[in-house]
Amino acid sequence: MSKEVTVRGGIGLPALLGVVFIVLRLCNIINWSWWWVLAPFWIPLAIAIVIILIVVVIAAATGRTDILDDCDY
């Protein structure tokens, strides 16, 4: 008996928005700053970094460094 493996790939919503914003900016349809045009790429990364920093600070403040040992790097 063979198992079927389904691989789903594709572009996510932030990446799709980023590409649309870049095309609109290059076609002079929108006149936004490049910071906002590229925001769909850097905002999710910034949110992830903030969440990681909050977990590290809480773990350090409570002395629960064993939480950090469970992470797979």
Distance bins in CASP14 RR format, pairs under 12 A and 6 or more apart:
PFRMAT RR
TARGET T0000
AUTHOR 0000-0000-0000
RMODE 2
METHOD distances of the structure
MODEL  1
9 15 0 0 0 0 0 1 0 0 0 0 0
10 16 0 0 0 0 1 0 0 0 0 0 0
11 17 0 0 0 0 1 0 0 0 0 0 0
11 18 0 0 0 0 1 0 0 0 0 0 0
11 19 1 0 0 1 0 0 0 0 0 0 0
11 20 0 0 0 0 0 1 0 0 0 0 0
11 40 0 0 0 0 0 1 0 0 0 0 0
12 18 0 0 0 0 1 0 0 0 0 0 0
12 19 0 0 0 0 0 1 0 0 0 0 0
12 20 0 0 0 0 0 1 0 0 0 0 0
12 40 0 0 0 0 1 0 0 0 0 0 0
12 41 0 0 0 0 0 1 0 0 0 0 0
12 44 0 0 0 0 0 1 0 0 0 0 0
13 19 0 0 0 0 0 1 0 0 0 0 0
13 20 0 0 0 0 0 1 0 0 0 0 0
13 40 1 0 0 1 0 0 0 0 0 0 0
13 41 0 0 0 0 0 1 0 0 0 0 0
13 43 0 0 0 0 0 1 0 0 0 0 0
13 44 0 0 0 0 1 0 0 0 0 0 0
14 20 0 0 0 0 0 1 0 0 0 0 0
14 21 0 0 0 0 0 1 0 0 0 0 0
14 38 0 0 0 0 0 1 0 0 0 0 0
14 39 0 0 0 0 1 0 0 0 0 0 0
14 40 1 0 1 0 0 0 0 0 0 0 0
14 41 1 0 0 1 0 0 0 0 0 0 0
14 42 0 0 0 0 1 0 0 0 0 0 0
14 43 1 0 0 1 0 0 0 0 0 0 0
14 44 1 0 1 0 0 0 0 0 0 0 0
14 45 0 0 0 0 1 0 0 0 0 0 0
14 46 0 0 0 0 0 1 0 0 0 0 0
14 47 0 0 0 0 0 1 0 0 0 0 0
14 48 0 0 0 0 0 1 0 0 0 0 0
15 21 0 0 0 0 0 1 0 0 0 0 0
15 22 0 0 0 0 0 1 0 0 0 0 0
15 38 0 0 0 0 0 1 0 0 0 0 0
15 40 1 0 0 1 0 0 0 0 0 0 0
15 41 1 0 0 1 0 0 0 0 0 0 0
15 44 0 0 0 0 1 0 0 0 0 0 0
16 22 0 0 0 0 0 1 0 0 0 0 0
16 23 0 0 0 0 0 1 0 0 0 0 0
16 40 0 0 0 0 1 0 0 0 0 0 0
16 41 0 0 0 0 0 1 0 0 0 0 0
17 23 0 0 0 0 0 1 0 0 0 0 0
17 24 0 0 0 0 0 1 0 0 0 0 0
17 36 0 0 0 0 0 1 0 0 0 0 0
17 37 0 0 0 0 1 0 0 0 0 0 0
17 38 0 0 0 0 0 1 0 0 0 0 0
17 39 0 0 0 0 1 0 0 0 0 0 0
17 40 1 0 1 0 0 0 0 0 0 0 0
17 41 0 0 0 0 1 0 0 0 0 0 0
17 43 0 0 0 0 0 1 0 0 0 0 0
17 44 0 0 0 0 0 1 0 0 0 0 0
18 24 0 0 0 0 1 0 0 0 0 0 0
18 25 0 0 0 0 1 0 0 0 0 0 0
18 26 0 0 0 0 0 1 0 0 0 0 0
18 30 0 0 0 0 0 1 0 0 0 0 0
18 32 0 0 0 0 0 1 0 0 0 0 0
18 34 0 0 0 0 0 1 0 0 0 0 0
18 36 0 0 0 0 0 1 0 0 0 0 0
18 37 1 0 0 1 0 0 0 0 0 0 0
18 38 1 0 0 1 0 0 0 0 0 0 0
18 39 1 0 0 1 0 0 0 0 0 0 0
18 40 1 0 1 0 0 0 0 0 0 0 0
18 41 1 0 0 1 0 0 0 0 0 0 0
18 42 0 0 0 0 0 1 0 0 0 0 0
18 43 0 0 0 0 0 1 0 0 0 0 0
18 44 0 0 0 0 0 1 0 0 0 0 0
19 25 0 0 0 0 0 1 0 0 0 0 0
19 26 0 0 0 0 0 1 0 0 0 0 0
19 37 0 0 0 0 0 1 0 0 0 0 0
19 38 0 0 0 0 0 1 0 0 0 0 0
19 40 0 0 0 0 1 0 0 0 0 0 0
19 41 0 0 0 0 1 0 0 0 0 0 0
20 26 0 0 0 0 0 1 0 0 0 0 0
20 27 0 0 0 0 0 1 0 0 0 0 0
20 29 0 0 0 0 0 1 0 0 0 0 0
20 30 0 0 0 0 1 0 0 0 0 0 0
20 37 0 0 0 0 1 0 0 0 0 0 0
20 40 0 0 0 0 1 0 0 0 0 0 0
21 27 0 0 0 0 0 1 0 0 0 0 0
21 29 0 0 0 0 1 0 0 0 0 0 0
21 30 1 0 0 1 0 0 0 0 0 0 0
21 31 0 0 0 0 0 1 0 0 0 0 0
21 32 1 0 0 1 0 0 0 0 0 0 0
21 33 0 0 0 0 0 1 0 0 0 0 0
21 34 0 0 0 0 1 0 0 0 0 0 0
21 35 0 0 0 0 0 1 0 0 0 0 0
21 36 1 0 0 1 0 0 0 0 0 0 0
21 37 1 0 1 0 0 0 0 0 0 0 0
21 38 1 0 0 1 0 0 0 0 0 0 0
21 39 1 0 0 1 0 0 0 0 0 0 0
21 40 1 0 0 1 0 0 0 0 0 0 0
21 41 0 0 0 0 1 0 0 0 0 0 0
22 29 0 0 0 0 0 1 0 0 0 0 0
22 30 0 0 0 0 0 1 0 0 0 0 0
22 32 0 0 0 0 0 1 0 0 0 0 0
22 34 0 0 0 0 1 0 0 0 0 0 0
22 36 0 0 0 0 0 1 0 0 0 0 0
22 37 1 0 0 1 0 0 0 0 0 0 0
22 38 1 0 0 1 0 0 0 0 0 0 0
22 39 0 0 0 0 0 1 0 0 0 0 0
22 40 0 0 0 0 1 0 0 0 0 0 0
22 41 0 0 0 0 1 0 0 0 0 0 0
23 29 0 0 0 0 1 0 0 0 0 0 0
23 30 0 0 0 0 1 0 0 0 0 0 0
23 37 0 0 0 0 1 0 0 0 0 0 0
24 30 1 0 1 0 0 0 0 0 0 0 0
24 31 0 0 0 0 1 0 0 0 0 0 0
24 32 0 0 0 0 1 0 0 0 0 0 0
24 36 0 0 0 0 0 1 0 0 0 0 0
24 37 1 0 0 1 0 0 0 0 0 0 0
25 31 1 0 0 1 0 0 0 0 0 0 0
25 32 1 0 0 1 0 0 0 0 0 0 0
25 33 0 0 0 0 1 0 0 0 0 0 0
25 34 1 0 0 1 0 0 0 0 0 0 0
25 35 0 0 0 0 0 1 0 0 0 0 0
25 36 0 0 0 0 1 0 0 0 0 0 0
25 37 1 0 1 0 0 0 0 0 0 0 0
25 38 0 0 0 0 1 0 0 0 0 0 0
25 39 0 0 0 0 0 1 0 0 0 0 0
26 32 0 0 0 0 0 1 0 0 0 0 0
26 34 0 0 0 0 0 1 0 0 0 0 0
26 37 0 0 0 0 1 0 0 0 0 0 0
27 37 0 0 0 0 0 1 0 0 0 0 0
29 37 0 0 0 0 0 1 0 0 0 0 0
30 36 0 0 0 0 1 0 0 0 0 0 0
30 37 1 0 0 1 0 0 0 0 0 0 0
31 37 0 0 0 0 0 1 0 0 0 0 0
32 38 0 0 0 0 1 0 0 0 0 0 0
32 39 0 0 0 0 1 0 0 0 0 0 0
32 40 0 0 0 0 0 1 0 0 0 0 0
33 39 0 0 0 0 1 0 0 0 0 0 0
34 41 0 0 0 0 0 1 0 0 0 0 0
34 42 0 0 0 0 0 1 0 0 0 0 0
35 41 0 0 0 0 0 1 0 0 0 0 0
35 42 0 0 0 0 1 0 0 0 0 0 0
35 43 0 0 0 0 0 1 0 0 0 0 0
35 46 0 0 0 0 0 1 0 0 0 0 0
36 42 0 0 0 0 0 1 0 0 0 0 0
36 43 0 0 0 0 1 0 0 0 0 0 0
37 43 0 0 0 0 0 1 0 0 0 0 0
38 44 0 0 0 0 0 1 0 0 0 0 0
38 45 0 0 0 0 0 1 0 0 0 0 0
38 46 0 0 0 0 0 1 0 0 0 0 0
39 45 0 0 0 0 0 1 0 0 0 0 0
39 46 0 0 0 0 1 0 0 0 0 0 0
39 47 0 0 0 0 0 1 0 0 0 0 0
40 46 0 0 0 0 0 1 0 0 0 0 0
40 47 0 0 0 0 0 1 0 0 0 0 0
42 48 0 0 0 0 0 1 0 0 0 0 0
42 49 0 0 0 0 0 1 0 0 0 0 0
43 49 0 0 0 0 0 1 0 0 0 0 0
43 50 0 0 0 0 0 1 0 0 0 0 0
44 50 0 0 0 0 0 1 0 0 0 0 0
44 51 0 0 0 0 0 1 0 0 0 0 0
45 51 0 0 0 0 0 1 0 0 0 0 0
45 52 0 0 0 0 0 1 0 0 0 0 0
46 52 0 0 0 0 0 1 0 0 0 0 0
46 53 0 0 0 0 0 1 0 0 0 0 0
47 53 0 0 0 0 0 1 0 0 0 0 0
47 54 0 0 0 0 0 1 0 0 0 0 0
48 54 0 0 0 0 0 1 0 0 0 0 0
48 55 0 0 0 0 0 1 0 0 0 0 0
49 55 0 0 0 0 0 1 0 0 0 0 0
49 56 0 0 0 0 0 1 0 0 0 0 0
50 56 0 0 0 0 0 1 0 0 0 0 0
50 57 0 0 0 0 0 1 0 0 0 0 0
51 57 0 0 0 0 0 1 0 0 0 0 0
51 58 0 0 0 0 0 1 0 0 0 0 0
52 58 0 0 0 0 0 1 0 0 0 0 0
52 59 0 0 0 0 0 1 0 0 0 0 0
52 67 0 0 0 0 0 1 0 0 0 0 0
52 68 0 0 0 0 0 1 0 0 0 0 0
52 71 0 0 0 0 1 0 0 0 0 0 0
52 73 0 0 0 0 0 1 0 0 0 0 0
53 59 0 0 0 0 0 1 0 0 0 0 0
53 60 0 0 0 0 0 1 0 0 0 0 0
54 60 0 0 0 0 0 1 0 0 0 0 0
54 61 0 0 0 0 0 1 0 0 0 0 0
55 61 0 0 0 0 0 1 0 0 0 0 0
55 62 0 0 0 0 0 1 0 0 0 0 0
55 64 0 0 0 0 0 1 0 0 0 0 0
55 65 0 0 0 0 0 1 0 0 0 0 0
55 67 1 0 0 1 0 0 0 0 0 0 0
55 68 0 0 0 0 1 0 0 0 0 0 0
55 70 0 0 0 0 0 1 0 0 0 0 0
55 71 0 0 0 0 1 0 0 0 0 0 0
56 62 0 0 0 0 0 1 0 0 0 0 0
56 63 0 0 0 0 0 1 0 0 0 0 0
56 64 0 0 0 0 0 1 0 0 0 0 0
56 65 0 0 0 0 1 0 0 0 0 0 0
56 67 0 0 0 0 1 0 0 0 0 0 0
56 68 1 0 0 1 0 0 0 0 0 0 0
56 71 0 0 0 0 0 1 0 0 0 0 0
57 63 0 0 0 0 0 1 0 0 0 0 0
57 64 0 0 0 0 0 1 0 0 0 0 0
57 67 0 0 0 0 0 1 0 0 0 0 0
57 68 0 0 0 0 0 1 0 0 0 0 0
58 64 1 0 0 1 0 0 0 0 0 0 0
58 65 0 0 0 0 0 1 0 0 0 0 0
58 67 0 0 0 0 1 0 0 0 0 0 0
58 68 0 0 0 0 0 1 0 0 0 0 0
59 65 1 0 0 1 0 0 0 0 0 0 0
59 66 0 0 0 0 1 0 0 0 0 0 0
59 67 1 0 1 0 0 0 0 0 0 0 0
59 68 1 0 1 0 0 0 0 0 0 0 0
59 69 0 0 0 0 1 0 0 0 0 0 0
59 70 0 0 0 0 0 1 0 0 0 0 0
59 71 0 0 0 0 0 1 0 0 0 0 0
60 67 0 0 0 0 1 0 0 0 0 0 0
60 68 0 0 0 0 1 0 0 0 0 0 0
61 67 0 0 0 0 0 1 0 0 0 0 0
62 68 0 0 0 0 0 1 0 0 0 0 0
64 70 0 0 0 0 0 1 0 0 0 0 0
65 71 0 0 0 0 0 1 0 0 0 0 0
END
